[in-house]
Amino acid sequence: MAKHLTPGRIVLYAALLLMAIYYLLPLYVMLSTSVKTLDDIRGGNLIALPQSITLDAWSKAWSSACTGVECGGMKGFFWNSVKMAVPSVLISTLIGAVNGYVVSMWRFRGSDVLFTLLLVGCFIPFQVVLLPMARLLGELGIANTTSGLILVHVIYGLAFTTLFFRNFFVTIPDELVKAARIDGAGFWTIFLRILLPISGPIFMVCVIWQFTQIWNDFLFGVVFASGESQPITVALNNLVNTSTGVKEYNVDMAAAIIAALPTLFVYMVAGRYFVRGLTAGAVKG
Amino acid sequence: MSTPQSQASLSALADRWLPKLVLSPTLLISLVFVYGFIAWTGWLSLTESRLLPQMDFAGLVQYQALFENDRWWTAVANLGIFGGLFIGCTLAVGLFLAVLLDQKIRAEGTLRTIYLYPMALSFIVTGTAWKWMLNPDMGLQKVINDWGFPDFTFDWLVDPDKAIYTVVIAGVWQSSGFVMALFLAGLRGIDDSIIKAAQVDGASLPVIYWRIIIPSLRPVFFSVLLILSHIAIKSFDLVMALTGGGPGTASDVPAIFMYQFAFTRGQLGLGAASAMMMLMTIVAVLVPLMYMETRSAKRG
């Protein structure tokens, strides 16, 4: 393959560049719209540069935009999502780590079957559990609360986190564990002293995957939370689809970026693990 | 005297039981919250439940009602249109990008980052962005108008016959980078010597890709199909954010149908029946694909 620029290579780079523009265009449009004034939006067009840059829409989106009857901006909902995502991610990842350890290193009769049964949880459409879950949360008295959402996200995240850790631990040579057992190390000692120290990367993958899933979730949020306990995705959807008053596109876009920032940030700083998580979650062993 | 020995046997005993003990809460959770809840929903779909669940068996009345509901068939037809186009286009764009990126490109890392970032976004954010871009008055239409084509119109978002296609546009944008990453990983796993041998035989690059490389990516195709059909059948957020199922019910999909009947219209039985239909669709699509995937993986 030629390394210098032939006409073919120029076409190739042009195609790649064009595709890059296609992917970046919505991000550019969101950003530029969010710093325009409403007059600028109406007078100019979508891809025109802003005539002047104002952060009014951002401050309105953060602290005073109306989602339905409430007019406190995205602020409260952003923190709802943080309070929901952080514990759910940590709990489901820790349980998944121990589960994955068992099904890979401590197989017992029937453990493979049990693991397969567990995996089914990755594939079901969640619509099929919404009705009983709503009823259960109601009876436990945690309907419409962040704790209720945490419970739901932990429960339905376990299948994925177990899968991640299982697929990682099976790549570790059995001899390592066998030798430790001969030396008298027990179940927890092996896990804490031998496996945890080498599990950094898979923890990253799992935490990032879970965080992205839970932060971006809409279905559980819209069904199991209402009013003040809504996560940010639900609030954003309410903001954008509220039909009262003048439509403030700049505020909508600022709110959308606010909702996207945490996962985008994670992607920027740890993209490597993000990609690995996606492919690991996809290509199952 | 016997203390160390009994301690050893105690820890051996612990090692026998601990793994099962540790795994059991998760299994119990899965049993109740996955299998139990599916059974609960299944049973609910066989009752006459409306606003409140009631547990008397009523046969298939809800399924009958579902199959006589025009809105359900709109949703099913939309899922067909959306699923087919979304899977087809995402696959094509993803594969195309992967092949392009595989040509020893400078700045490959940067390009990959750009192609893949939409996957980090929520479908609600994607929907919001595209809803604005496809706005019939102020969106892309106006850009083209301003460029000197004043008669150009692009109002699919508010056109009942076209609204579902806007969901395809946004869905492909969000997911194609991910498919690119999967194919690229597959391409990188192919032995270079096969390609070199074909080149020696005088085969051109497109022919090598079409005849040798792409067919050898069979297992990746199965994974990609598996994931994309899964995304398509479950698609809910993107449609909610982009069209809300509208105009009217023109871009309804089964997930929206289920949500509205179960949670805003108080038709629990019908909602449960539609949820069970979604589950059966997933099973019907995924099981054959997974079967083929494991078979081709074993052969490959």
Chai-1 contact restraints between the chains, C-beta under 6 A:
chainA,res_idxA,chainB,res_idxB,connection_type,confidence,min_distance_angstrom,max_distance_angstrom,comment,restraint_id
A,L16,B,L100,contact,1.0,0.0,6.0,A-B,restraint_1
A,L16,B,L111,contact,1.0,0.0,6.0,A-B,restraint_2
A,A20,B,L111,contact,1.0,0.0,6.0,A-B,restraint_3
A,A20,B,I114,contact,1.0,0.0,6.0,A-B,restraint_4
A,Y23,B,I114,contact,1.0,0.0,6.0,A-B,restraint_5
A,Y23,B,Y115,contact,1.0,0.0,6.0,A-B,restraint_6
A,P26,B,A129,contact,1.0,0.0,6.0,A-B,restraint_7
A,V29,B,M133,contact,1.0,0.0,6.0,A-B,restraint_8
A,M30,B,A129,contact,1.0,0.0,6.0,A-B,restraint_9
A,N45,B,K142,contact,1.0,0.0,6.0,A-B,restraint_10
A,N45,B,V143,contact,1.0,0.0,6.0,A-B,restraint_11
A,N45,B,D146,contact,1.0,0.0,6.0,A-B,restraint_12
A,L46,B,G139,contact,1.0,0.0,6.0,A-B,restraint_13
A,L46,B,V143,contact,1.0,0.0,6.0,A-B,restraint_14
A,I47,B,V143,contact,1.0,0.0,6.0,A-B,restraint_15
A,V98,B,V22,contact,1.0,0.0,6.0,A-B,restraint_16
A,N99,B,L23,contact,1.0,0.0,6.0,A-B,restraint_17
A,N99,B,T26,contact,1.0,0.0,6.0,A-B,restraint_18
A,V102,B,P19,contact,1.0,0.0,6.0,A-B,restraint_19
A,V102,B,V22,contact,1.0,0.0,6.0,A-B,restraint_20
A,V102,B,L23,contact,1.0,0.0,6.0,A-B,restraint_21
A,W106,B,P19,contact,1.0,0.0,6.0,A-B,restraint_22
A,L114,B,L27,contact,1.0,0.0,6.0,A-B,restraint_23
A,L118,B,S30,contact,1.0,0.0,6.0,A-B,restraint_24
A,G121,B,S30,contact,1.0,0.0,6.0,A-B,restraint_25
A,G121,B,V34,contact,1.0,0.0,6.0,A-B,restraint_26
A,P125,B,K234,contact,1.0,0.0,6.0,A-B,restraint_27
A,P125,B,M278,contact,1.0,0.0,6.0,A-B,restraint_28
A,P125,B,L279,contact,1.0,0.0,6.0,A-B,restraint_29
A,P125,B,I282,contact,1.0,0.0,6.0,A-B,restraint_30
A,Q127,B,M258,contact,1.0,0.0,6.0,A-B,restraint_31
A,Q127,B,A275,contact,1.0,0.0,6.0,A-B,restraint_32
A,Q127,B,M278,contact,1.0,0.0,6.0,A-B,restraint_33
A,V128,B,I38,contact,1.0,0.0,6.0,A-B,restraint_34
A,V128,B,T41,contact,1.0,0.0,6.0,A-B,restraint_35
A,V128,B,A275,contact,1.0,0.0,6.0,A-B,restraint_36
A,V128,B,L279,contact,1.0,0.0,6.0,A-B,restraint_37
A,V129,B,F37,contact,1.0,0.0,6.0,A-B,restraint_38
A,L131,B,T41,contact,1.0,0.0,6.0,A-B,restraint_39
A,L131,B,A262,contact,1.0,0.0,6.0,A-B,restraint_40
A,L131,B,A272,contact,1.0,0.0,6.0,A-B,restraint_41
A,P132,B,F37,contact,1.0,0.0,6.0,A-B,restraint_42
A,P132,B,W40,contact,1.0,0.0,6.0,A-B,restraint_43
A,I155,B,I29,contact,1.0,0.0,6.0,A-B,restraint_44
A,I155,B,F33,contact,1.0,0.0,6.0,A-B,restraint_45
A,L158,B,T26,contact,1.0,0.0,6.0,A-B,restraint_46
A,G186,B,S11,contact,1.0,0.0,6.0,A-B,restraint_47
A,G186,B,D15,contact,1.0,0.0,6.0,A-B,restraint_48
A,F187,B,D15,contact,1.0,0.0,6.0,A-B,restraint_49
A,F187,B,L18,contact,1.0,0.0,6.0,A-B,restraint_50
A,N216,B,S122,contact,1.0,0.0,6.0,A-B,restraint_51
A,F218,B,I124,contact,1.0,0.0,6.0,A-B,restraint_52
A,F218,B,D237,contact,1.0,0.0,6.0,A-B,restraint_53
A,L219,B,F236,contact,1.0,0.0,6.0,A-B,restraint_54
A,T233,B,S122,contact,1.0,0.0,6.0,A-B,restraint_55
A,T233,B,I124,contact,1.0,0.0,6.0,A-B,restraint_56
A,L236,B,I124,contact,1.0,0.0,6.0,A-B,restraint_57
A,N237,B,I124,contact,1.0,0.0,6.0,A-B,restraint_58
A,N237,B,A241,contact,1.0,0.0,6.0,A-B,restraint_59
A,V240,B,T128,contact,1.0,0.0,6.0,A-B,restraint_60
A,Y249,B,W132,contact,1.0,0.0,6.0,A-B,restraint_61
A,A256,B,V125,contact,1.0,0.0,6.0,A-B,restraint_62
A,A256,B,T128,contact,1.0,0.0,6.0,A-B,restraint_63
A,A259,B,V125,contact,1.0,0.0,6.0,A-B,restraint_64
A,A260,B,L121,contact,1.0,0.0,6.0,A-B,restraint_65
A,A260,B,V125,contact,1.0,0.0,6.0,A-B,restraint_66
A,T263,B,A120,contact,1.0,0.0,6.0,A-B,restraint_67
A,L264,B,A120,contact,1.0,0.0,6.0,A-B,restraint_68
A,Y267,B,Y117,contact,1.0,0.0,6.0,A-B,restraint_69
A,Y267,B,A120,contact,1.0,0.0,6.0,A-B,restraint_70
A,G271,B,T113,contact,1.0,0.0,6.0,A-B,restraint_71
A,V275,B,A181,contact,1.0,0.0,6.0,A-B,restraint_72
A,T279,B,A185,contact,1.0,0.0,6.0,A-B,restraint_73
A,A282,B,S223,contact,1.0,0.0,6.0,A-B,restraint_74
A,A282,B,I227,contact,1.0,0.0,6.0,A-B,restraint_75
A,V283,B,S223,contact,1.0,0.0,6.0,A-B,restraint_76
